[in-house]
Amino acid sequence: MQLGINLGYWGAGMDADNLTVAKEADKLGYAVCWAAEAYGSDAATVLSWVAAQTERIDVGSAIFQIPARQPAMTAMTAATLDSLSGGRFRLGLGVSGPQVSEGWYGVKFDKPLARTREYVEIVRRAMTRERLSYEGAHWTLPLPGGPGKPLKLTVHPQREHIPLYIAAIGPKNLEQTGEIADGALLIFPAAEHLEETALKHLRAGREKAGKTMEGFDVVPTLPLAVGEDSQVDALADMFRPYTALYVGGMGSRKQNFYNQLAGRMGYEKEAAEIQEKYLSGDKDGAAAAVPRSLIDSTSLLGSVDRIADRMRAYAAAGVTTLTLAPAGFTLEERLTALRAGTEALERAGAA
Protein backbone atom coordinates (compact mmCIF):
# COMPACT_ATOMS: atom_id res chain seq x y z
CA MET A 1 0.00 0.00 0.00
CA GLN A 2 1.28 3.43 -0.97
CA LEU A 3 0.45 6.82 0.49
CA GLY A 4 -0.98 9.82 -1.30
CA ILE A 5 -1.92 13.31 -0.20
CA ASN A 6 -5.01 15.33 -1.08
CA LEU A 7 -4.67 19.11 -1.09
CA GLY A 8 -8.41 19.58 -1.54
CA TYR A 9 -9.59 22.84 -3.07
CA TRP A 10 -7.09 25.58 -3.82
CA GLY A 11 -8.00 29.11 -2.80
CA ALA A 12 -9.11 28.37 0.77
CA GLY A 13 -6.46 30.63 2.26
CA MET A 14 -3.76 27.97 2.64
CA ASP A 15 -2.25 28.05 -0.85
CA ALA A 16 1.33 28.76 0.18
CA ASP A 17 1.06 26.12 2.91
CA ASN A 18 -0.37 23.61 0.43
CA LEU A 19 2.66 23.95 -1.81
CA THR A 20 4.97 23.41 1.17
CA VAL A 21 2.96 20.34 2.16
CA ALA A 22 3.17 18.96 -1.39
CA LYS A 23 6.94 19.50 -1.51
CA GLU A 24 7.37 17.78 1.86
CA ALA A 25 5.25 14.85 0.66
CA ASP A 26 7.54 14.61 -2.36
CA LYS A 27 10.61 14.42 -0.08
CA LEU A 28 8.95 11.86 2.18
CA GLY A 29 8.21 9.52 -0.74
CA TYR A 30 4.45 9.92 -1.03
CA ALA A 31 3.27 8.39 -4.30
CA VAL A 32 0.76 10.99 -5.51
CA CYS A 33 -0.56 14.46 -4.75
CA TRP A 34 -4.23 15.03 -5.65
CA ALA A 35 -6.08 18.33 -6.13
CA ALA A 36 -9.82 18.91 -6.39
CA GLU A 37 -12.16 21.27 -8.20
CA ALA A 38 -15.85 22.14 -7.94
CA TYR A 39 -16.79 25.77 -8.62
CA GLY A 40 -13.69 27.58 -7.39
CA SER A 41 -10.10 26.83 -8.32
CA ASP A 42 -9.55 24.48 -11.25
CA ALA A 43 -7.41 21.42 -10.63
CA ALA A 44 -5.32 21.53 -13.82
CA THR A 45 -3.65 24.84 -12.96
CA VAL A 46 -2.93 23.72 -9.41
CA LEU A 47 -1.41 20.44 -10.58
CA SER A 48 0.82 22.27 -13.08
CA TRP A 49 2.04 24.52 -10.26
CA VAL A 50 2.75 21.58 -7.96
CA ALA A 51 4.40 19.48 -10.68
CA ALA A 52 6.75 22.33 -11.57
CA GLN A 53 8.04 22.48 -7.99
CA THR A 54 8.31 18.80 -7.14
CA GLU A 55 10.52 16.03 -8.50
CA ARG A 56 9.13 12.53 -7.97
CA ILE A 57 5.59 12.63 -6.69
CA ASP A 58 2.76 12.01 -9.17
CA VAL A 59 0.08 14.69 -9.54
CA GLY A 60 -3.54 13.69 -9.96
CA SER A 61 -6.95 15.27 -10.49
CA ALA A 62 -9.42 14.21 -7.83
CA ILE A 63 -11.33 15.18 -9.71
CA PHE A 64 -11.69 16.89 -13.07
CA GLN A 65 -15.39 17.68 -13.40
CA ILE A 66 -16.94 15.84 -16.33
CA PRO A 67 -19.62 18.52 -16.89
CA ALA A 68 -16.93 21.22 -16.97
CA ARG A 69 -15.02 20.01 -20.02
CA GLN A 70 -15.63 18.39 -23.33
CA PRO A 71 -13.91 14.98 -23.33
CA ALA A 72 -11.46 16.00 -26.06
CA MET A 73 -10.41 18.97 -23.92
CA THR A 74 -9.78 16.64 -21.00
CA ALA A 75 -7.59 14.47 -23.25
CA MET A 76 -5.64 17.58 -24.25
CA THR A 77 -5.17 18.64 -20.63
CA ALA A 78 -4.14 15.14 -19.54
CA ALA A 79 -1.62 14.81 -22.34
CA THR A 80 -0.18 18.25 -21.61
CA LEU A 81 0.12 17.66 -17.87
CA ASP A 82 1.72 14.28 -18.43
CA SER A 83 4.24 15.81 -20.81
CA LEU A 84 5.06 18.79 -18.57
CA SER A 85 5.42 16.63 -15.46
CA GLY A 86 7.64 14.04 -17.09
CA GLY A 87 5.04 11.27 -16.96
CA ARG A 88 3.70 11.94 -13.46
CA PHE A 89 0.03 12.70 -14.16
CA ARG A 90 -2.99 10.63 -13.07
CA LEU A 91 -6.38 11.51 -14.54
CA GLY A 92 -9.27 11.38 -12.08
CA LEU A 93 -12.81 12.09 -13.34
CA GLY A 94 -16.22 12.53 -11.77
CA VAL A 95 -19.72 13.63 -12.71
CA SER A 96 -20.11 15.85 -9.62
CA GLY A 97 -23.72 16.24 -8.46
CA PRO A 98 -26.90 17.84 -9.79
CA GLN A 99 -26.46 21.13 -7.93
CA VAL A 100 -22.99 21.81 -9.29
CA SER A 101 -23.53 20.27 -12.72
CA GLU A 102 -26.73 22.17 -13.44
CA GLY A 103 -26.20 25.23 -11.25
CA TRP A 104 -22.62 26.07 -12.18
CA TYR A 105 -21.91 24.35 -15.49
CA GLY A 106 -25.39 24.40 -16.98
CA VAL A 107 -25.17 20.70 -17.85
CA LYS A 108 -28.20 18.51 -17.17
CA PHE A 109 -27.44 15.85 -14.58
CA ASP A 110 -29.02 12.91 -16.33
CA LYS A 111 -27.82 9.41 -17.16
CA PRO A 112 -24.49 9.89 -15.33
CA LEU A 113 -23.35 6.33 -15.93
CA ALA A 114 -23.88 6.46 -19.69
CA ARG A 115 -22.29 9.91 -19.90
CA THR A 116 -19.25 8.74 -17.95
CA ARG A 117 -18.80 5.66 -20.12
CA GLU A 118 -18.90 7.69 -23.33
CA TYR A 119 -16.63 10.34 -21.85
CA VAL A 120 -13.99 7.78 -20.88
CA GLU A 121 -14.18 6.11 -24.28
CA ILE A 122 -13.60 9.44 -26.06
CA VAL A 123 -10.76 10.49 -23.75
CA ARG A 124 -9.00 7.17 -24.21
CA ARG A 125 -9.52 7.22 -27.97
CA ALA A 126 -8.22 10.78 -28.26
CA MET A 127 -5.08 9.96 -26.31
CA THR A 128 -4.19 7.14 -28.70
CA ARG A 129 -3.48 9.98 -31.18
CA GLU A 130 -5.60 8.35 -33.85
CA ARG A 131 -8.06 10.51 -35.75
CA LEU A 132 -11.00 11.05 -33.45
CA SER A 133 -14.48 10.01 -34.46
CA TYR A 134 -17.26 8.85 -32.17
CA GLU A 135 -20.98 8.17 -32.32
CA GLY A 136 -22.81 8.02 -29.02
CA ALA A 137 -25.99 9.13 -27.33
CA HIS A 138 -24.28 12.11 -25.68
CA TRP A 139 -21.39 12.98 -28.01
CA THR A 140 -20.91 12.70 -31.76
CA LEU A 141 -17.56 13.64 -33.26
CA PRO A 142 -17.30 15.20 -35.75
CA LEU A 143 -20.74 16.81 -35.76
CA PRO A 144 -22.71 15.43 -38.71
CA GLY A 145 -23.61 17.63 -41.65
CA GLY A 146 -21.01 20.28 -40.95
CA PRO A 147 -17.45 21.24 -41.87
CA GLY A 148 -15.85 19.30 -39.02
CA LYS A 149 -13.45 16.46 -39.78
CA PRO A 150 -11.75 13.84 -37.62
CA LEU A 151 -8.66 15.33 -35.99
CA LYS A 152 -5.91 13.79 -33.92
CA LEU A 153 -4.15 15.01 -30.80
CA THR A 154 -0.98 16.89 -31.69
CA VAL A 155 0.58 16.61 -28.22
CA HIS A 156 2.60 13.51 -27.46
CA PRO A 157 1.89 12.32 -23.91
CA GLN A 158 4.93 11.16 -21.97
CA ARG A 159 3.35 7.70 -21.65
CA GLU A 160 1.22 5.62 -23.95
CA HIS A 161 -1.26 4.97 -21.13
CA ILE A 162 -2.16 7.63 -18.55
CA PRO A 163 -3.83 6.05 -15.49
CA LEU A 164 -7.54 6.91 -15.41
CA TYR A 165 -9.54 7.00 -12.18
CA ILE A 166 -13.22 7.62 -11.49
CA ALA A 167 -14.71 8.99 -8.29
CA ALA A 168 -17.41 6.48 -7.39
CA ILE A 169 -19.83 6.06 -4.49
CA GLY A 170 -22.96 4.18 -5.55
CA PRO A 171 -23.01 0.46 -6.39
CA LYS A 172 -23.70 0.89 -10.12
CA ASN A 173 -21.07 3.60 -10.49
CA LEU A 174 -18.54 1.47 -8.64
CA GLU A 175 -19.25 -1.52 -10.87
CA GLN A 176 -18.82 0.56 -14.01
CA THR A 177 -15.63 2.07 -12.60
CA GLY A 178 -14.20 -1.40 -12.11
CA GLU A 179 -15.10 -2.19 -15.69
CA ILE A 180 -13.73 0.88 -17.50
CA ALA A 181 -11.13 2.57 -15.26
CA ASP A 182 -7.68 1.89 -13.84
CA GLY A 183 -8.61 2.96 -10.32
CA ALA A 184 -11.39 4.18 -8.04
CA LEU A 185 -11.37 7.34 -5.91
CA LEU A 186 -13.37 6.69 -2.73
CA ILE A 187 -14.58 9.01 0.02
CA PHE A 188 -15.77 8.22 3.57
CA PRO A 189 -14.32 4.71 3.41
CA ALA A 190 -14.55 2.60 6.55
CA ALA A 191 -12.15 -0.37 6.41
CA GLU A 192 -14.68 -2.68 8.05
CA HIS A 193 -17.34 -1.78 5.46
CA LEU A 194 -15.11 -1.49 2.40
CA GLU A 195 -15.88 -4.92 0.96
CA GLU A 196 -19.63 -4.39 1.18
CA THR A 197 -19.77 -0.74 0.17
CA ALA A 198 -17.14 -0.70 -2.58
CA LEU A 199 -14.89 -3.65 -3.35
CA LYS A 200 -17.53 -6.23 -4.23
CA HIS A 201 -18.98 -3.81 -6.80
CA LEU A 202 -15.57 -2.93 -8.23
CA ARG A 203 -14.74 -6.63 -8.47
CA ALA A 204 -17.99 -7.30 -10.33
CA GLY A 205 -17.04 -4.65 -12.87
CA ARG A 206 -13.57 -6.08 -13.32
CA GLU A 207 -15.06 -9.52 -13.89
CA LYS A 208 -17.44 -8.07 -16.46
CA ALA A 209 -14.41 -6.75 -18.34
CA GLY A 210 -12.65 -10.11 -18.02
CA LYS A 211 -10.14 -8.75 -15.50
CA THR A 212 -9.14 -9.26 -11.88
CA MET A 213 -8.36 -6.66 -9.23
CA GLU A 214 -4.67 -7.12 -10.00
CA GLY A 215 -3.26 -3.73 -10.98
CA PHE A 216 -6.47 -1.85 -10.12
CA ASP A 217 -5.81 1.06 -7.78
CA VAL A 218 -8.23 1.40 -4.83
CA VAL A 219 -7.76 4.95 -3.53
CA PRO A 220 -9.74 6.14 -0.51
CA THR A 221 -9.14 9.59 0.99
CA LEU A 222 -9.06 9.93 4.78
CA PRO A 223 -8.60 12.98 6.99
CA LEU A 224 -5.60 12.61 9.30
CA ALA A 225 -5.13 14.20 12.72
CA VAL A 226 -2.34 13.22 15.10
CA GLY A 227 -2.41 13.39 18.90
CA GLU A 228 -2.60 11.28 22.01
CA ASP A 229 -5.12 8.46 22.01
CA SER A 230 -6.84 10.22 24.90
CA GLN A 231 -7.51 13.11 22.51
CA VAL A 232 -9.39 11.09 19.87
CA ASP A 233 -12.74 12.66 20.74
CA ALA A 234 -11.32 16.16 20.34
CA LEU A 235 -9.56 15.18 17.12
CA ALA A 236 -12.81 13.75 15.75
CA ASP A 237 -14.56 17.04 16.53
CA MET A 238 -12.27 18.75 14.00
CA PHE A 239 -14.02 16.84 11.22
CA ARG A 240 -17.63 17.24 12.35
CA PRO A 241 -18.33 20.23 10.04
CA TYR A 242 -16.67 18.42 7.11
CA THR A 243 -18.71 15.24 7.63
CA ALA A 244 -21.93 17.20 8.19
CA LEU A 245 -21.37 19.16 4.98
CA TYR A 246 -21.15 16.02 2.87
CA VAL A 247 -23.70 13.83 4.63
CA GLY A 248 -26.14 16.68 5.22
CA GLY A 249 -25.61 19.34 2.60
CA MET A 250 -23.87 17.94 -0.46
CA GLY A 251 -26.94 17.50 -2.63
CA SER A 252 -30.68 17.64 -2.19
CA ARG A 253 -32.95 15.72 0.17
CA LYS A 254 -33.68 13.23 -2.60
CA GLN A 255 -30.20 12.96 -4.09
CA ASN A 256 -27.22 13.00 -1.74
CA PHE A 257 -24.77 10.21 -2.55
CA TYR A 258 -22.80 10.67 0.68
CA ASN A 259 -25.93 10.50 2.79
CA GLN A 260 -26.86 7.25 1.07
CA LEU A 261 -23.36 5.87 1.69
CA ALA A 262 -23.64 6.65 5.41
CA GLY A 263 -26.92 4.75 5.39
CA ARG A 264 -25.26 1.72 3.79
CA MET A 265 -22.70 1.77 6.62
CA GLY A 266 -25.47 1.49 9.21
CA TYR A 267 -26.08 5.16 9.95
CA GLU A 268 -29.36 5.63 8.10
CA LYS A 269 -31.21 7.22 11.04
CA GLU A 270 -28.30 9.46 11.97
CA ALA A 271 -27.74 10.48 8.33
CA ALA A 272 -31.38 11.54 8.03
CA GLU A 273 -31.07 13.68 11.15
CA ILE A 274 -27.85 15.30 9.94
CA GLN A 275 -29.44 16.14 6.60
CA GLU A 276 -32.60 17.53 8.15
CA LYS A 277 -30.66 19.84 10.44
CA TYR A 278 -28.20 20.91 7.76
CA LEU A 279 -30.80 21.73 5.11
CA SER A 280 -32.86 23.59 7.72
CA GLY A 281 -29.92 25.91 8.33
CA ASP A 282 -28.76 24.38 11.63
CA LYS A 283 -25.20 23.54 10.60
CA ASP A 284 -23.95 23.41 14.17
CA GLY A 285 -26.73 20.99 15.08
CA ALA A 286 -25.91 18.88 12.05
CA ALA A 287 -22.26 18.70 13.07
CA ALA A 288 -23.22 17.76 16.62
CA ALA A 289 -25.44 14.96 15.29
CA VAL A 290 -22.57 13.23 13.47
CA PRO A 291 -21.71 10.06 15.44
CA ARG A 292 -18.13 9.97 16.63
CA SER A 293 -17.91 6.37 15.43
CA LEU A 294 -18.66 7.48 11.85
CA ILE A 295 -15.84 10.02 11.94
CA ASP A 296 -13.42 7.65 13.64
CA SER A 297 -14.08 4.83 11.16
CA THR A 298 -13.55 7.11 8.14
CA SER A 299 -10.53 9.05 9.43
CA LEU A 300 -7.10 8.40 10.89
CA LEU A 301 -7.02 9.79 14.42
CA GLY A 302 -4.72 9.57 17.42
CA SER A 303 -1.21 8.31 18.00
CA VAL A 304 1.10 6.93 15.34
CA ASP A 305 0.52 3.43 16.70
CA ARG A 306 -3.27 3.83 16.54
CA ILE A 307 -3.03 5.16 12.99
CA ALA A 308 -0.74 2.26 12.06
CA ASP A 309 -3.37 -0.20 13.28
CA ARG A 310 -5.96 1.49 11.07
CA MET A 311 -3.58 1.41 8.11
CA ARG A 312 -3.17 -2.34 8.54
CA ALA A 313 -6.94 -2.68 8.38
CA TYR A 314 -7.15 -0.70 5.15
CA ALA A 315 -4.32 -2.67 3.56
CA ALA A 316 -6.00 -5.93 4.57
CA ALA A 317 -9.30 -4.69 3.13
CA GLY A 318 -7.72 -4.16 -0.30
CA VAL A 319 -6.64 -0.52 -0.39
CA THR A 320 -3.63 0.05 -2.64
CA THR A 321 -3.13 3.82 -2.31
CA LEU A 322 -4.21 5.44 0.95
CA THR A 323 -4.68 9.17 0.39
CA LEU A 324 -4.30 11.38 3.45
CA ALA A 325 -5.68 14.84 4.09
CA PRO A 326 -3.50 16.02 6.99
CA ALA A 327 -5.31 18.42 9.30
CA GLY A 328 -3.91 21.16 11.47
CA PHE A 329 -4.46 24.76 12.43
CA THR A 330 -0.89 25.67 11.43
CA LEU A 331 1.49 24.62 8.70
CA GLU A 332 3.73 22.89 11.22
CA GLU A 333 0.81 20.82 12.52
CA ARG A 334 -0.01 19.69 8.98
CA LEU A 335 3.62 18.81 8.28
CA THR A 336 3.78 16.88 11.56
CA ALA A 337 0.70 14.91 10.51
CA LEU A 338 2.24 14.26 7.10
CA ARG A 339 5.41 12.87 8.66
CA ALA A 340 3.36 10.80 11.08
CA GLY A 341 1.65 9.21 8.09
CA THR A 342 4.91 7.82 6.74
CA GLU A 343 5.98 6.67 10.20
CA ALA A 344 2.65 4.92 10.72
CA LEU A 345 2.90 3.13 7.38
CA GLU A 346 6.37 1.87 8.33
CA ARG A 347 5.09 0.60 11.68
CA ALA A 348 2.11 -0.99 10.00
CA GLY A 349 4.38 -2.92 7.68
CA ALA A 350 1.83 -2.30 4.93
CA ALA A 351 4.08 -0.62 2.38
C-alpha positions in Angstrom: 0.0 0.0 0.0 1.3 3.4 -1.0 0.4 6.8 0.5 -1.0 9.8 -1.3 -1.9 13.3 -0.2 -5.0 15.3 -1.1 -4.7 19.1 -1.1 -8.4 19.6 -1.5 -9.6 22.8 -3.1 -7.1 25.6 -3.8 -8.0 29.1 -2.8 -9.1 28.4 0.8 -6.5 30.6 2.3 -3.8 28.0 2.6 -2.3 28.0 -0.8 1.3 28.8 0.2 1.1 26.1 2.9 -0.4 23.6 0.4 2.7 24.0 -1.8 5.0 23.4 1.2 3.0 20.3 2.2 3.2 19.0 -1.4 6.9 19.5 -1.5 7.4 17.8 1.9 5.2 14.9 0.7 7.5 14.6 -2.4 10.6 14.4 -0.1 8.9 11.9 2.2 8.2 9.5 -0.7 4.4 9.9 -1.0 3.3 8.4 -4.3 0.8 11.0 -5.5 -0.6 14.5 -4.7 -4.2 15.0 -5.6 -6.1 18.3 -6.1 -9.8 18.9 -6.4 -12.2 21.3 -8.2 -15.9 22.1 -7.9 -16.8 25.8 -8.6 -13.7 27.6 -7.4 -10.1 26.8 -8.3 -9.5 24.5 -11.2 -7.4 21.4 -10.6 -5.3 21.5 -13.8 -3.6 24.8 -13.0 -2.9 23.7 -9.4 -1.4 20.4 -10.6 0.8 22.3 -13.1 2.0 24.5 -10.3 2.7 21.6 -8.0 4.4 19.5 -10.7 6.7 22.3 -11.6 8.0 22.5 -8.0 8.3 18.8 -7.1 10.5 16.0 -8.5 9.1 12.5 -8.0 5.6 12.6 -6.7 2.8 12.0 -9.2 0.1 14.7 -9.5 -3.5 13.7 -10.0 -6.9 15.3 -10.5 -9.4 14.2 -7.8 -11.3 15.2 -9.7 -11.7 16.9 -13.1 -15.4 17.7 -13.4 -16.9 15.8 -16.3 -19.6 18.5 -16.9 -16.9 21.2 -17.0 -15.0 20.0 -20.0 -15.6 18.4 -23.3 -13.9 15.0 -23.3 -11.5 16.0 -26.1 -10.4 19.0 -23.9 -9.8 16.6 -21.0 -7.6 14.5 -23.2 -5.6 17.6 -24.3 -5.2 18.6 -20.6 -4.1 15.1 -19.5 -1.6 14.8 -22.3 -0.2 18.3 -21.6 0.1 17.7 -17.9 1.7 14.3 -18.4 4.2 15.8 -20.8 5.1 18.8 -18.6 5.4 16.6 -15.5 7.6 14.0 -17.1 5.0 11.3 -17.0 3.7 11.9 -13.5 0.0 12.7 -14.2 -3.0 10.6 -13.1 -6.4 11.5 -14.5 -9.3 11.4 -12.1 -12.8 12.1 -13.3 -16.2 12.5 -11.8 -19.7 13.6 -12.7 -20.1 15.9 -9.6 -23.7 16.2 -8.5 -26.9 17.8 -9.8 -26.5 21.1 -7.9 -23.0 21.8 -9.3 -23.5 20.3 -12.7 -26.7 22.2 -13.4 -26.2 25.2 -11.3 -22.6 26.1 -12.2 -21.9 24.3 -15.5 -25.4 24.4 -17.0 -25.2 20.7 -17.8 -28.2 18.5 -17.2 -27.4 15.8 -14.6 -29.0 12.9 -16.3 -27.8 9.4 -17.2 -24.5 9.9 -15.3 -23.3 6.3 -15.9 -23.9 6.5 -19.7 -22.3 9.9 -19.9 -19.3 8.7 -17.9 -18.8 5.7 -20.1 -18.9 7.7 -23.3 -16.6 10.3 -21.8 -14.0 7.8 -20.9 -14.2 6.1 -24.3 -13.6 9.4 -26.1 -10.8 10.5 -23.7 -9.0 7.2 -24.2 -9.5 7.2 -28.0 -8.2 10.8 -28.3 -5.1 10.0 -26.3 -4.2 7.1 -28.7 -3.5 10.0 -31.2 -5.6 8.3 -33.8 -8.1 10.5 -35.8 -11.0 11.0 -33.4 -14.5 10.0 -34.5 -17.3 8.8 -32.2 -21.0 8.2 -32.3 -22.8 8.0 -29.0 -26.0 9.1 -27.3 -24.3 12.1 -25.7 -21.4 13.0 -28.0 -20.9 12.7 -31.8 -17.6 13.6 -33.3 -17.3 15.2 -35.8 -20.7 16.8 -35.8 -22.7 15.4 -38.7 -23.6 17.6 -41.6 -21.0 20.3 -41.0 -17.5 21.2 -41.9 -15.8 19.3 -39.0 -13.5 16.5 -39.8 -11.8 13.8 -37.6 -8.7 15.3 -36.0 -5.9 13.8 -33.9 -4.1 15.0 -30.8 -1.0 16.9 -31.7 0.6 16.6 -28.2 2.6 13.5 -27.5 1.9 12.3 -23.9 4.9 11.2 -22.0 3.4 7.7 -21.6 1.2 5.6 -23.9 -1.3 5.0 -21.1 -2.2 7.6 -18.6 -3.8 6.0 -15.5 -7.5 6.9 -15.4 -9.5 7.0 -12.2 -13.2 7.6 -11.5 -14.7 9.0 -8.3 -17.4 6.5 -7.4 -19.8 6.1 -4.5 -23.0 4.2 -5.5 -23.0 0.5 -6.4 -23.7 0.9 -10.1 -21.1 3.6 -10.5 -18.5 1.5 -8.6 -19.2 -1.5 -10.9 -18.8 0.6 -14.0 -15.6 2.1 -12.6 -14.2 -1.4 -12.1 -15.1 -2.2 -15.7 -13.7 0.9 -17.5 -11.1 2.6 -15.3 -7.7 1.9 -13.8 -8.6 3.0 -10.3 -11.4 4.2 -8.0 -11.4 7.3 -5.9 -13.4 6.7 -2.7 -14.6 9.0 0.0 -15.8 8.2 3.6 -14.3 4.7 3.4 -14.5 2.6 6.5 -12.2 -0.4 6.4 -14.7 -2.7 8.0 -17.3 -1.8 5.5 -15.1 -1.5 2.4 -15.9 -4.9 1.0 -19.6 -4.4 1.2 -19.8 -0.7 0.2 -17.1 -0.7 -2.6 -14.9 -3.7 -3.3 -17.5 -6.2 -4.2 -19.0 -3.8 -6.8 -15.6 -2.9 -8.2 -14.7 -6.6 -8.5 -18.0 -7.3 -10.3 -17.0 -4.6 -12.9 -13.6 -6.1 -13.3 -15.1 -9.5 -13.9 -17.4 -8.1 -16.5 -14.4 -6.8 -18.3 -12.7 -10.1 -18.0 -10.1 -8.7 -15.5 -9.1 -9.3 -11.9 -8.4 -6.7 -9.2 -4.7 -7.1 -10.0 -3.3 -3.7 -11.0 -6.5 -1.8 -10.1 -5.8 1.1 -7.8 -8.2 1.4 -4.8 -7.8 4.9 -3.5 -9.7 6.1 -0.5 -9.1 9.6 1.0 -9.1 9.9 4.8 -8.6 13.0 7.0 -5.6 12.6 9.3 -5.1 14.2 12.7 -2.3 13.2 15.1 -2.4 13.4 18.9 -2.6 11.3 22.0 -5.1 8.5 22.0 -6.8 10.2 24.9 -7.5 13.1 22.5 -9.4 11.1 19.9 -12.7 12.7 20.7 -11.3 16.2 20.3 -9.6 15.2 17.1 -12.8 13.8 15.8 -14.6 17.0 16.5 -12.3 18.7 14.0 -14.0 16.8 11.2 -17.6 17.2 12.4 -18.3 20.2 10.0 -16.7 18.4 7.1 -18.7 15.2 7.6 -21.9 17.2 8.2 -21.4 19.2 5.0 -21.1 16.0 2.9 -23.7 13.8 4.6 -26.1 16.7 5.2 -25.6 19.3 2.6 -23.9 17.9 -0.5 -26.9 17.5 -2.6 -30.7 17.6 -2.2 -32.9 15.7 0.2 -33.7 13.2 -2.6 -30.2 13.0 -4.1 -27.2 13.0 -1.7 -24.8 10.2 -2.6 -22.8 10.7 0.7 -25.9 10.5 2.8 -26.9 7.2 1.1 -23.4 5.9 1.7 -23.6 6.7 5.4 -26.9 4.7 5.4 -25.3 1.7 3.8 -22.7 1.8 6.6 -25.5 1.5 9.2 -26.1 5.2 9.9 -29.4 5.6 8.1 -31.2 7.2 11.0 -28.3 9.5 12.0 -27.7 10.5 8.3 -31.4 11.5 8.0 -31.1 13.7 11.2 -27.9 15.3 9.9 -29.4 16.1 6.6 -32.6 17.5 8.2 -30.7 19.8 10.4 -28.2 20.9 7.8 -30.8 21.7 5.1 -32.9 23.6 7.7 -29.9 25.9 8.3 -28.8 24.4 11.6 -25.2 23.5 10.6 -23.9 23.4 14.2 -26.7 21.0 15.1 -25.9 18.9 12.1 -22.3 18.7 13.1 -23.2 17.8 16.6 -25.4 15.0 15.3 -22.6 13.2 13.5 -21.7 10.1 15.4 -18.1 10.0 16.6 -17.9 6.4 15.4 -18.7 7.5 11.9 -15.8 10.0 11.9 -13.4 7.6 13.6 -14.1 4.8 11.2 -13.6 7.1 8.1 -10.5 9.1 9.4 -7.1 8.4 10.9 -7.0 9.8 14.4 -4.7 9.6 17.4 -1.2 8.3 18.0 1.1 6.9 15.3 0.5 3.4 16.7 -3.3 3.8 16.5 -3.0 5.2 13.0 -0.7 2.3 12.1 -3.4 -0.2 13.3 -6.0 1.5 11.1 -3.6 1.4 8.1 -3.2 -2.3 8.5 -6.9 -2.7 8.4 -7.1 -0.7 5.1 -4.3 -2.7 3.6 -6.0 -5.9 4.6 -9.3 -4.7 3.1 -7.7 -4.2 -0.3 -6.6 -0.5 -0.4 -3.6 0.1 -2.6 -3.1 3.8 -2.3 -4.2 5.4 1.0 -4.7 9.2 0.4 -4.3 11.4 3.4 -5.7 14.8 4.1 -3.5 16.0 7.0 -5.3 18.4 9.3 -3.9 21.2 11.5 -4.5 24.8 12.4 -0.9 25.7 11.4 1.5 24.6 8.7 3.7 22.9 11.2 0.8 20.8 12.5 0.0 19.7 9.0 3.6 18.8 8.3 3.8 16.9 11.6 0.7 14.9 10.5 2.2 14.3 7.1 5.4 12.9 8.7 3.4 10.8 11.1 1.6 9.2 8.1 4.9 7.8 6.7 6.0 6.7 10.2 2.7 4.9 10.7 2.9 3.1 7.4 6.4 1.9 8.3 5.1 0.6 11.7 2.1 -1.0 10.0 4.4 -2.9 7.7 1.8 -2.3 4.9 4.1 -0.6 2.4 
